[in-house]
Amino acid sequence: MKNTVITLGLASLMLLLSGCNQGRSDYELLQSKEVVKSESKKTLTNIEYKIQPHDRLSVVIYQYPELTPTAMNEKGILIDSQGYISLPLIHRVKIAGHTQSDAARMIENKYTKYLTNPSLNLEVMNKRVYILGEVKKPGVVQLENETMSVIQAIASAGGLTDSAQRDEVYIVNHDGKKNMRMRKVDLTSFAALQSTNLIIKPNDIIYVQPNKWKSFRVASDDFTSPFETIAKIAAPFVTLKYLSD
């Protein structure tokens, strides 16, 4: 009897460990068989945001505010799927793919046909990044400026949880050819932070990896919960059997 119990215990432990390994694989996001490296500050190029379809814009013509009333800019002017917006007098204008400053100059030039020395301010209203994983308030972080550092974004999300893997913070974005790429930031090393590109841009995704203990605990809970349910169901029958004996 004793040997049977020991055998069952060892078998359960092996199943638990194998289940935890599989569970950890399911729990952790953005896994890659390739080594994910940091990105040097030297790789930084022009990072001015380019306007995309479905962005929302605030457009203000200073000398002629009646053309761009406040009500029109409260929610922003939506760029359609083809990259066009519609404005008074000049009608449809394609601005997707342009930077904010280039788009503003282009619209000003179009308004010179109708207005005297038009001066225009244009701003994308929905610039944001997404932060997931082991932060206290995961979700969307609005960008007030053109860019933000990964540390500022984490601070805006309430900081790291106790289960965060601080040397494995991943940033996912698109390169100029719309291919996805991923880079790693190690927050535990000051020397690494000095040489690493910490800048994030609109629409970047930040993922803070859970530490191995958190992954193990989650996988353990997933594995053991069916056995706990079975034990609760079987308990009354075991009790009745014991009393009858």
C-alpha positions, 0 to 999 in steps of 0.5 A: 500500500505504501509503495502504491502511494509513493508511486502515485505521488511520483507519477502525479509530480511528473504529470504536474511538472510536464503540465506546468511546462506546457502551461507556461508556454501557453501563459507567456506571450510573444515567445520566439525561438530566435534570440530577441536582442536589444536595439542600439541607440545608434539605430535610431532614425527619423521617428516623426509619426506618419499619418495612417488611415483611420487616424483622427485629426484635429485641424485648426485654421487660426485666422478662420476658426469658422472653417474648423469649429470646435465641435468638429475637432472634439472627436477629431476628423476621421481619415477614411480607409483610403487615407483621405479627409474632407475639409471645407472649401478644399474638400477631399485631401489625401494625407495618409503617409505624410508627417503632421508637419508635411500634411499641415503645409500641404493643406495650407497650400490648398487653402491659399486659393481661397484664403489669405495667408492661411496658418494651420495647426494639425495634430493626430489625436489618437497617438497611443501605445499598448502595454500588456503583461506584468504592470499594475494597469495594463491597457492603452497609454496615450502619447502626449508627445511624438514619442515616449520612453518605455520607462515612462510608459511603464510608469503611466501603467502604474509600474511593474508588478512583483511578478515582472521579469525585469530583464525581459521587457519586449517592444513590438512594432512595425518597420518601414516595410510593415513587417513586425519586429521585436526588441528586448529591454533589460531594466535591471542593468544601468549599463544596458539602459545607457546603450539601448534604444528606449524610445517607443512610438505610436502603436507600439506594443510593450509586453512585460514578461512574467517571471518563471515562478509566476508562470509555474504557479499559473500552470500549477493552478491550471493543472491541479484544479481538475483534481481538486474538483474531483476530490470535492465530488468524491469526498462525501462518498469516501466519508460514507465508505469510511463510516460504513467500515 
